[in-house]
Amino acid sequence: MAAENIFGPDVGSLKGKTVRQTPDAVRLSNFPIPESIFERYKDVIIAADIMYLGRMAFLVTISRNLRFGTTEMIRNQKNETIIKAIRNVVNIYEGRGFKVSHFLMDGQFNSLKDEISGLGINLNTVARQEHVPEVERYIRTLKERVRSHYNTMPFTPMPPRMIIELVHYCNFWLNCFPNEDGVSRSLSPRLIVTGNHINYVKHCKLEFGEYVQTHEEHNNTMDPRTIGAIALRPTGNAQGSYLFFSLNSGRVITRNKWTALPMPDDVIDRVKAMASLGVDTTHEYEDDEGPMLQEPIDAGEELLRTIEAVEDDTINPRQGPVFEIMREEPRLGEPDGEDIEDIDMLEDDALNDIEEQEDNNEVIDEAGDIEILAENDQNIEQPAELNLDDEMEIRYGPRNSNYDLRPRRPRDYSHLHATMDHTCMTQYRPKLCI
């Protein structure tokens, strides 16, 4: 039990033995807005500005008096992109019966005046070198929270999608607590604007960046029943579901069942590798259609895929240069040391026969001059070709039919013993020799 508390449950058992659990019944409760708050603060004034976090831009808004903040990542700063984000903010307030009357923004948003007026909202922009103090202070608070969490994570850098969700995570919990400058000392801005309660048991199970194994749908195949993921933030629904960053696909998934585990080193390396690969920002959620984040390839898989590409005459552009594969031809069994000595002896005999044949063709006269007899090549006796199998059978006998082996050669102890005039001389004791 102590080992499981330290290292967590066995991952293999989770992937192979996890069973489906019956979900709890959903109990919905919509908190009504107090009449005193609704009548006094029905018309909402919103301050908005763009927050930059590295190369990413977020449209940040906060309502005056209600102190409810929103964050939305924008891919560009075109008018249609910002107007779409503003519509999403307005829909949140109108869903609870509030009426957005004014937007307070910087002078850079003057081009949006006609579009915002079409929504029935007045746009008030500040002069040059001026800013909207409410949203500027809220942006500073958000950046401090994000920076504090980011620098306590075991994996840096993080994938862009995790940084985006970290901003939403900080904004979520800032809305869950009553604001000192808000309309109530006991009601949080999120409860007033959305009507959803926060349950400690359901919404405070995981912190941002925890490693878990999420429970997946399964069947009779050998697919794993859990996958590794990093906890991001609660969705805020009544069931207590969470958003996770999948370590397999690089997308954000929503799950209600999971098993928390200690953070191993390979997960940290995996997150860093995914951060280096980057994420396609057009397909970041589980239901989005499009290619998922590609898995990092280690050296073994890279070489294997390179071999397959060479064999199929196809090259993957992700693999880079293709290495030339040397194909090794099959070889016969190599002879042992004794067979090599016999072959060398046969070659020496053949060379001696050739030298004798050449000596017979040389005639030395009385003056010592050498005359080479010109003989036709047909009359010269050529050495016979050697047949290794025949020579081996002559020396060692035929092969055994059962194991295809030759008889064992008798052992020679001549290097240990010497015989002189019927006297045996040996290095061993006489008793051992008798």
Stockholm file with secondary structure:
# STOCKHOLM 1.0

chainA/1-434         MAAENIFGPDVGSLKGKTVRQTPDAVRLSNFPIPESIFERYKDVIIAADIMYLGRMAFLVTISRNLRFGTTEMIRNQKNETIIKAIRNVVNIYEGRGFKVSHFLMDGQFNSLKDEISGLGINLNTVARQEHVPEVERYIRTLKERVRSHYNTMPFTPMPPRMIIELVHYCNFWLNCFPNEDGVSRSLSPRLIVTGNHINYVKHCKLEFGEYVQTHEEHNNTMDPRTIGAIALRPTGNAQGSYLFFSLNSGRVITRNKWTALPMPDDVIDRVKAMASLGVDTTHEYEDDEGPMLQEPIDAGEELLRTIEAVEDDTINPRQGPVFEIMREEPRLGEPDGEDIEDIDMLEDDALNDIEEQEDNNEVIDEAGDIEILAENDQNIEQPAELNLDDEMEIRYGPRNSNYDLRPRRPRDYSHLHATMDHTCMTQYRPKLCI
#=GR chainA/1-434 SS CHHHHHHCSCHHHHHHHCCCCCCCCCCCCCCCCCHHHHHHSCEEEEEEEEEEETTEEEEEEEETTTCCEEEEEESCCCHHHHHHHHHHHHHHHHTTTCEEEEEEECGGGGGGHHHHHHTTCEEEECCTTCCCHHHHHHHHHHHHHHHHHHTTSSSCSCCHHHHHHHHHHHHHHHTTSCCTTSSCSSSCHHHHHHCCCCCHHHHSSCCTTCEEEEECCCCSSSCCSEEEEEEEEECCCTTCCEEEEETTTSSEEEESCEEEECCCHHHHHHHHHHHHHCCCTTSCBTTCCSCCCCCCCCHHHHHHHHHHHHHHTCCCGGGCSCCCCCCCCCCCCCCCHHHHHHHHHHHHHHHHHHHHHHHHTEEECTTSCEEECCCCTTTSCCCCCCCHHHHHHHHHCCCCTTTCCCCCCCCCCTTTEEEETTEEEESSCHHHHC
#=GC SS_cons         CHHHHHHCSCHHHHHHHCCCCCCCCCCCCCCCCCHHHHHHSCEEEEEEEEEEETTEEEEEEEETTTCCEEEEEESCCCHHHHHHHHHHHHHHHHTTTCEEEEEEECGGGGGGHHHHHHTTCEEEECCTTCCCHHHHHHHHHHHHHHHHHHTTSSSCSCCHHHHHHHHHHHHHHHTTSCCTTSSCSSSCHHHHHHCCCCCHHHHSSCCTTCEEEEECCCCSSSCCSEEEEEEEEECCCTTCCEEEEETTTSSEEEESCEEEECCCHHHHHHHHHHHHHCCCTTSCBTTCCSCCCCCCCCHHHHHHHHHHHHHHTCCCGGGCSCCCCCCCCCCCCCCCHHHHHHHHHHHHHHHHHHHHHHHHTEEECTTSCEEECCCCTTTSCCCCCCCHHHHHHHHHCCCCTTTCCCCCCCCCCTTTEEEETTEEEESSCHHHHC
//
